Amino acid sequence: MPLQGTTRWKRWLYPALLLAALVGLWQVLADSGALADVFGVESFLVPSPSEIASALWDNRSLLVENGWVTLREILLGFGCALVAGLTFAVCLHLSETLRIAFYPLLVGSQAIPILVFAPVLIVLFGYGIGPKLAIVAIICFFPITVTALDGLRSVEPGAVSMMRTLDASRWQIFRRVEAPTALPGAFSGAKVAVAVAVIAVVFAEWSGSSSGGLGWLVFQYNSNLRTAEVFAAAFVLALMSMALFGLVALAERLVITWR
Amino acid sequence: MRQDTKMDAETGGNSALVSPPESPSSPAGAGLRASGVEHSFDELRVIDGIDLELAAHGVLGLVGPSGCGKSTLLELISGLREPDAGTIAVGGAGKSEERLRRCAFMPQRDLLLPWYSALDNAALALRNQGEGKAAARRRATALFERFGLGGFEGSAPAELSGGMRQRVAFLRTLLAGKPLLALDEPFAALDAITRGQMQEWLAGALREDPRTVVLVTHDVEEALYLCDRVAILSARPARIVAELRGPNPRADDRDAAVTDPAFVAAREKALRSLREGTRTNRVVP
């Protein structure tokens, strides 16, 4: 189908062209001094794209080294949230008592600014990677739990009745009907979680116990007004976020073959 | 309350009719006996004293206005619910867990699971019963051919037509190997022509593999064509207002059967009872 082929490359080309145009405009505005003169944005606040590019290149080994630290924190924190969130969702699904007791608190807990508890977490988990994992995991936990639980609860009652008369055990109902029904929702939750994980990890690295990672690096550069390097690190974080989102989306497509 | 129950002249006022004799070829026969069944959801009275009797391999139709509690009655029979009052026994067993083991329920919407192929959907009960994947598929495959589904074993449910989906759903119910099939408006979602074809097909399937069947429908014609006996239910709370039978249940040629004058007369009578049952309960709540 030629139409579909066309739309497919357009989906890549158009955003790429738009991005190139915006970066080009930014470069022109910065070079001509218009950014500073017209908009009042001085070059020490916003560097030009070429400055960011050279900052990326000059600090490549530092960025890779700290990027790896951050990536590890994200993956471990997200992994913990995934295991804990899915387990918790299943528990709340299976026990009405737990669900009634925990659900409002779960939603309410989202209103608490987690960074307030950073000192507590540091005391609890020490000065290493612990508190950072905890912050990432706590922030990822909510979207995963809520979407998985809503997915489990969205199973049609008729399907459960049908399975019961087809001699299904509780486990078989879960495995053959409830879990597959909940998967699309859980994947949406995981995509949201992995996107916020990148933001969460930056905050976690700022919260005191760090001596590495891109968030920590941004913090260091920022206090020295090395804005080109700040933007370079932010650029790597953005790439990381998109790559992780893409990976979860890919996993979703491989697992949910029936849509 | 039950005194004013209108009985069809043909049945002479007997609420329990005689069903066709039990076929000795199938050992898995189980009859149904229900007496004084009542059920409410909170304050809402849904079933108001119902007696049913059905011999093994008989086909009983429950026809009533929408929302009258037919589906609830079916859930009570299949052991998905326990009645507030009265007893229900399937194959002599009265406990809801025992009924659940003897009944297979076919919901109104096919509810095929989109993550399984048509074949694996049909084999669902076998898998639940602990049969291996290959063995379960082998048994289901044999029936696919017979039910005109050959070649669609690997298809996703979404790739099948409405009629085929219902056939897979029926196969899934049949393969559970239960003596009693509880069918809840199995063809309600289909267009008129497909529905007629499916009724003829179901009649053939039951000739080949007789089971005790309780069929819930709001289609009087469907009930009279498929069932040995048809109980007409009133509006909620459901009572039996009439029992009647079609002249030639599950005849080979459905089109001829449903245009037969005796059939047409039975249909008119059924519709009249249905209307009266709806009216009675509206005036006297």
Contacts between the chains, C-beta under 8 A, distances in Angstrom:
chain1	res1	chain2	res2	distance
A	156	B	111	6.7
A	158	B	107	4.5
A	158	B	108	7.7
A	158	B	109	6.8
A	158	B	111	5.8
A	159	B	107	7.8
A	159	B	111	5.1
A	159	B	113	7.6
A	161	B	75	6.9
A	161	B	80	5.1
A	161	B	105	6.1
A	161	B	107	7.0
A	162	B	105	5.7
A	162	B	106	7.6
A	162	B	107	5.4
A	162	B	111	5.7
A	163	B	124	7.7
A	163	B	128	7.2
A	164	B	80	6.4
A	164	B	100	6.3
A	164	B	105	7.9
A	165	B	78	5.5
A	165	B	79	7.6
A	165	B	80	6.8
A	165	B	100	6.1
A	165	B	103	5.7
A	165	B	104	5.2
A	165	B	105	3.9
A	165	B	176	7.2
A	165	B	178	7.5
A	165	B	182	7.3
A	166	B	104	6.5
A	166	B	105	8.0
A	166	B	124	5.7
A	166	B	125	3.9
A	166	B	128	5.4
A	166	B	172	7.1
A	166	B	173	7.9
A	166	B	176	5.1
A	167	B	101	7.2
A	167	B	125	6.0
A	167	B	128	4.7
A	167	B	129	5.2
A	167	B	176	6.7
A	168	B	128	4.4
A	169	B	128	7.3
A	172	B	127	7.9
A	172	B	128	5.2
A	176	B	113	6.9
A	176	B	116	8.0
A	176	B	124	7.1
A	176	B	127	7.7
A	176	B	128	7.8
A	177	B	113	6.6
A	180	B	113	7.1
A	180	B	115	4.5
A	257	B	115	7.6
A	258	B	114	4.4
A	258	B	115	4.6
A	258	B	156	6.4
A	258	B	158	7.9
A	259	B	114	7.7
